[in-house]
């Protein structure tokens, strides 16, 4: 495995893939007031998308576009996000992006665009719904949704997308992960109330489906078939910004814990699942204590883990394949480092 620092960015945080001008790219943006950077798939910096305002928790490409994407702005912390919003970033093809408001949504933390048939749906999650003082959690977050038009040119500060509440009462509504199973897309959402799965309408104008998978307080979760039995396991970080990383297996009685990472990984935050170095892996990272980046793996006899990097404090991670190599990008927030890890066969 080879590690390369591709940039230094204070409080680097959000990562997203972007297809632009016919090529793979990676977006990385800052949690605090700093810029958003466009990299090519080799990790070379190509452009600054914006200099500010930062507060970027999530970025998602608009399906079918050449480089247009949505992003959160002005979510600086759980205590400083009353002005948070979702914006539209549209490239002019010459290295600059037009920024317009899609929807003002205080405390919006995660969101996604789900494609179902010919329809795009926006699902958005707020960490909380308001507060009166620092660390006030008395107003739980919500999950919102809306049908997203393919043409977003009509939205701006005065003409915003209307969102409807799918679920409320979501205390510390932090975790989000897109899941594709049997060709169908869904959303995992985590809060103190547990892990929930949201399915978009099967027909336009229909109802969303919501299932609760766990009633365990969770910060983040993802799903992947690590053991190769054809059934996806549930990888869970708990509680909110917690120190337990676990694997759950679906049984007749629901999901049951079958493995727990043996260390207390303080302030778990990064989570990505996929193929890396020829193996299925769940890549996790925590921001305090050892500040480790590691992979959960199936050995053939049980679950194990392998450390990828130490003392780096990753906030997020994203893996992809490029030029027959597996790459992992991490925002090592605690040391202001955007890192690229390149894996070969047998590196995990």
N, C-alpha and C positions, 0 to 999 in steps of 0.2 A: 504494500500500500504506500502511496505517495501523498503527502500533504503539501498544499501550496496555499499561502495567504494571498488572496486575489485583491483584497482591498482592506483598508481600515476605515471603519465608520462608527462614530460614537453611538452607543446604544443601538447597534444594528439589530434588526428584529425579523421583519416579515420577508418571506421568500415565495416566489411564484414562477412557474414556467410561462413563457410567452412566445408564440409563433408570430414572427414579424419579418416581412419582406422575404418570405419563403424559407426562413431559417429558424432553428431552435435558439431561444434566448432564455436568460434568467433575470428576473427582477429581484432586487433586494432594497428594502427601505428601512428607515429608522423609526424607533419607538418615540424618541424625543424629537425636538425641532431640528431636523437635518434632512439630507437629500434622499432621493430614490435613484438607484443606479441600474442601468441596463447593461448586462454582460452578454457576450456571445457564449455558446455552449462550451467553449474551451476555457472560459473564465477570464476573457479579456474585456476590459471596460470599453463600452461603445458610446454611451451617452448618459447625461444626467437628465432624468425625466422631469424632476422638479427639485428645487432647492429647499422647499418647505411647503406646508407647515409641519410635516411629520405626523407623528401619532398614528402610524400605519400598522394595524394589526393583521389585515387581510388584503390580498390582491388576487383577482380572478379575471382571466381573459374572457371577453364576451365571445361566445361561440360563433364561428363563421366569419370573424373579422380578421383584418390584418393589423394586429398589434393594439387594438382597442381593449382596455381593461377597466374594471371597477376597483376601487380601493377605499379603505377607511382613512379618514383624516381626523386629526385632533383628538384621538384617544391616547392621552399621554400617561394615564395611570387610572386605577379604580377611583381615585379621588380628584381627578382632573380630566373629565370627559363629558361634561355637560354640553359642549359644543361639537361633539363627534358627529360625523356625517359619512355617507357613502358618496364618492365622487366618480365621474366618468373621465378617463384619460384617453384622448384620441390623438394618434400621431398624424403629423402632416407629411410624413415621408421624407422629411429633410432634417430629422433629428430633434424636432420640437413637438411637444404635446399640448393640446388644448385641455384645460381642466374645467369641468362644469359639475354642478351639484346634481346628483340623482335624487337623494333623499336625506334630509336632516333627521338624525336618529340618535338622540343622546345616549351615551354609553354603549353604542354599537361596537361589538368586539370581534365577532366572527360573522361571515356571511359566505354564500356560495351561489352559483348559478347551476341549476339542475336541468338537464334536457330530458324531456319525456315526450316521445313522438316528435312532432314539429313545434312543440311549445317549450319556451324557456321559462323557468321559475326562479325567482329570487327568494332565498331563505336567509333571514338575518337574525342574529342573536344578540341581545343586550345583556351585559354583565349584571347590571342592576337597572332600576327604572328612575332613580333619583336619590339624592341624599341631602342632609342638612349639615353634616359635619364630617370630619375626616374619619374614614373607616366605618361609616354608617352603612349598614347592610339591611336596613329596615324596609327598603323598597325592592323586592326581588325583581330579577330580570324577566324577559319575555322572549318568545320566538315569534317572529313575524314572517309573512310571506306575501308575494305578489306575482302575478303573471308579468313577465318582463318582455316588452315589445322588442322585436329584432332591430328596429330603427330607434336609436336613443337620442337622435338629434333634437327632439322637441323638449328635452328636460334641461332645466337650469334652476337657479335659486328661486325664481318665481313660478316655475312649473315643475313640481316634484312628483315622483312616483308615490302613489298611495299604497300603504302597507296595511295588512290586516293581521290581527293577533291570532296565532295558531295555539299558543300555550302560554300561560302566565304562571306566576308563583315559582319561578326558577331561581332560587337563591344561589348566588355565585355561579352564574351561568357562563362558564368559561370555555369548555372544550367543544371542538367541532372537528369532524372528519368525514369526508365523502367516501361512501362505500358503494362498490359495484358488485352485484352478485347475480349470477344467471342473466346477465345483460341488463338488469334493472338497477337504477341509481337510487340511493337513499342517503340520509344524513344522520350521523351519530352526534348527539348533543349531550353534554355532561354538565351536571350541576350538583348541588348538595342533596337534591332529591333523587339523584341516581343517573343512570345512562338511558337515554331515550333514542329511538330510531324513528325518523320522519320519512314518509314516502310521499312523493308528489302525486297529484291526481292522475289516474290512469287515462282519463279522458278530459279534454279541455272543459273547464267549468265545473269539474268534479271536486270531491272533497279530498283533503290530505288525510293520510292514515298515520296514527301515532302509536307506537308500541314502547312499553317500558321493559328494558332488558335486565336492568339491575336496580336495586334500591340502595346501593352503596354510594356514599358521597364520593364523587369523582371529579377530577380536574380535567382529564383528557382521556380519550379512548380511541382505538382503531381496531379494524378487523382484518385478519389474514389467516390463511390456512398454513400454519407453520409446520405442522406434523404430516401434511400431505395426505390426510384421510378424506379429503373432499369436502370437509366442513370447516368453516372459518372460526377460529378462536377469537376471543375478545381480549385485547391487551388494554389494561386500565391503569392509569396513574391516579392515586388517591391519597388523602382527600384534596381539597382545593390547595393548589401549590404545595402538595404534600410530598411524602418521602417513600411511598410504597408503589412498586411496579409489579403488577400481577398479570397472570394469564388465566382466563376463564374458558371453560368448555361447555358447550350446550348439551344438556342432558334432558331426560324426561321431566325433571323437576325445575327446569330453567338453567341458567348459567351458574356453574359451580367453579370455585377457584381450584386450580390444579398446580399452580406454580407461583412462587413469589421471589423476586430478586432478593438475594440474601443480605444485601446491605441496605441501610437507611440512606436513600439518595435524596438529600435535602433539596427542596424546591424543584421537584421534577417539572419539566416544561416541554422540552422538545419531544416530538413523536412523529415517526414516519415509518410506513410499512411497505415492503416490496421485495424485489430481487436485487441482491448485492453479492458480488463475487461468486456468482453461480448458486447462491443459496437464498431461500426465503428468510427474511429477517425483519425484526421490529427494532428500529434504531431509536434510542431514547437518550435524553440528556438532562442533567440537572444543574441548577445555577448557584447553589451554595455547597459548602462542605468540599468534597473532592472535585466538584464541578466537572463531572465525567461525561463523556460521550461513549455509549456502549450499544452493543447489539444483543438482543435476545434471539436464541437459535434453538432448533430442534436437532438433537444429536443422533436420532434413530432409536434411542432408549429413554430419552427424557429431555428436559429443557436445560439450557446452559446459557452462558453469556460470554461475550468477548469485549474487552475494552478497546475502543478505537483511538481515543485521545483523553488525556487527563488535564485537569486544571484549565479548562477552556470555557466553561459556563454557557453551553448552548441554549438559546431561546427557541430556535426552530431548526428543522432539518428537512432537506428535500433531495431525493435520489432520482437519477435518470440514466438512461443508456445513450452513449454517443461514441461514434467511431469504434464500435465493438468493445467499448469499455464502460464499466459502471462507475458513475460519478456520484458523489454526495456533497451537497453544499450545506454548510451550517452557518448560522449567524451566532458566533460566539460572543454574545452580548456583554458578558462580564469583563471581557478583555478587548472589546471594540474591534473584533476581528471577523472578517468574512473569509471562510476557509473552504477550499475544495479538496476533497479526498478522492483519489483515483484508485480503484480496486482492480486487481487481477484475479484470475481463478485461484482459489485456495487461500485468499487473503483473510477469509473469515472461518 
